[in-house]
Amino acid sequence: MTNSTVPRVVHRPPPPGVEAGVDEAMIHAVVHAFYAKIRADGVLGPIFSAAIADWEPHLAKMCDFWSSMLLMTKRYDGRPVPPHMKIEGLDRPHFERWLALFGETARALCPPAAADLFIDRAGRVAQSLQLALDFQRGVLPPLKLPIRAG
């Protein structure tokens, strides 16, 4: 048997959520509890209510998002930046409040490793969205390009 006929087995590590004990039921619980907090929140509730007309499809989409993010299921194929760009006045304090509520929810519902993973990924999402908003608003400083010698 030559090397070219030997089947090659590729061992991939499990998705980060699997290692942390995350499953679909946990994702569902976190998403639904978190958005219940959002809807009741005096700061974020009105913003979300104005942006989301039908909550059930949004919650399903967010479950798909978190499943894709933590379990690598590839169920989410959306683009989160454009809808957030349409929200007038969305800024850093809103993202900070969002992260605080998300962290409370994850800590209340998940074992520590899973909560840490949810919170880490939520922080990355919030940072990415905030950077996209800052870029669109022209708030980011321009890059300094290297000067080419003539």
C-alpha positions in Angstrom: 0.0 0.0 0.0 1.4 3.4 -1.0 1.0 6.6 0.9 -1.4 7.9 -1.7 -3.9 5.1 -1.0 -3.8 5.3 2.8 -6.9 7.2 4.0 -6.0 10.4 5.7 -7.8 11.0 8.9 -8.0 14.6 10.0 -8.7 15.1 13.7 -10.3 18.4 14.4 -10.9 19.7 17.9 -14.5 19.9 19.0 -16.2 23.2 18.7 -15.5 25.6 21.7 -19.0 25.3 23.0 -18.9 21.5 23.2 -15.7 21.7 25.2 -17.4 24.2 27.5 -20.6 22.1 27.9 -22.8 24.3 25.7 -25.7 22.6 23.9 -28.8 23.7 22.0 -31.0 23.7 25.0 -28.5 26.0 26.9 -28.3 28.4 23.9 -32.1 28.5 23.7 -32.4 29.3 27.4 -29.7 32.0 27.3 -31.1 33.7 24.2 -34.7 33.7 25.4 -33.8 34.9 28.9 -31.5 37.6 27.6 -34.0 39.0 25.2 -36.7 39.0 28.0 -34.3 41.2 30.0 -33.6 43.4 27.0 -37.4 43.9 26.4 -37.9 44.9 30.0 -34.8 47.2 30.2 -35.5 50.9 30.3 -32.6 51.8 28.1 -32.4 49.0 25.5 -36.1 47.9 25.5 -37.3 50.9 23.4 -34.5 50.6 21.0 -35.1 46.9 20.4 -38.9 47.4 20.3 -38.5 50.0 17.5 -36.2 47.7 15.5 -37.9 44.3 15.9 -41.5 44.0 14.9 -41.8 40.2 15.3 -39.8 38.7 18.2 -40.2 35.0 17.4 -38.2 35.0 14.1 -35.6 37.2 15.8 -35.2 34.8 18.7 -34.9 31.9 16.3 -32.3 33.8 14.3 -30.3 34.6 17.5 -30.4 30.9 18.5 -29.0 30.1 15.1 -26.4 32.8 15.5 -25.2 31.5 18.9 -25.3 27.8 17.7 -23.1 28.8 14.7 -20.8 30.8 17.0 -20.3 28.2 19.8 -21.2 24.8 18.2 -20.0 25.6 14.6 -23.4 24.4 13.2 -23.3 26.9 10.3 -27.1 27.6 10.8 -26.7 31.3 10.8 -25.9 32.9 7.5 -26.9 36.5 8.1 -25.0 39.7 8.2 -25.4 41.4 11.6 -23.7 44.7 10.8 -26.3 46.2 8.3 -29.3 46.1 10.6 -27.3 47.7 13.5 -26.2 50.5 11.2 -29.9 51.5 10.8 -30.4 52.0 14.5 -30.3 55.8 15.1 -28.2 56.8 18.1 -26.8 53.3 18.9 -23.5 53.9 20.8 -21.0 52.6 23.3 -23.3 52.9 26.4 -25.9 50.7 24.7 -23.3 48.1 23.9 -22.0 48.3 27.5 -25.6 47.8 28.9 -26.1 44.9 26.4 -22.9 43.2 27.6 -23.9 43.7 31.3 -27.3 42.1 30.7 -25.8 39.3 28.6 -23.2 38.6 31.3 -25.8 38.5 34.0 -27.9 36.1 32.0 -25.0 33.8 31.1 -23.7 33.6 34.6 -27.2 32.9 36.0 -28.0 30.1 33.5 -24.7 28.4 32.6 -21.8 26.6 34.3 -18.7 28.8 34.6 -16.9 27.5 31.5 -19.9 28.0 29.3 -20.7 31.4 30.8 -17.2 32.5 30.2 -17.4 31.4 26.5 -20.7 33.1 25.9 -19.4 36.3 27.5 -16.1 36.2 25.6 -17.9 35.8 22.3 -20.5 38.5 23.2 -17.7 40.9 23.9 -16.2 40.2 20.5 -19.5 40.7 18.8 -20.1 44.0 20.6 -16.6 45.2 19.8 -17.0 44.3 16.1 -20.4 46.1 15.9 -19.1 49.1 17.7 -16.0 49.3 15.4 -18.3 49.0 12.3 -20.5 51.8 13.6 -17.4 54.0 14.4 -16.0 53.4 11.0 -19.3 54.3 9.3 -19.5 57.5 11.3 -15.9 58.4 10.5 -14.9 58.3 14.1 -11.9 56.0 13.6 -8.6 57.7 12.9 -7.2 57.1 9.4 -4.4 54.5 9.1 -1.0 56.0 8.7 0.4 54.4 5.5 4.1 53.8 5.2 5.9 56.5 3.2 7.6 55.0 0.2 11.0 56.2 -0.6 11.1 57.7 -4.0 
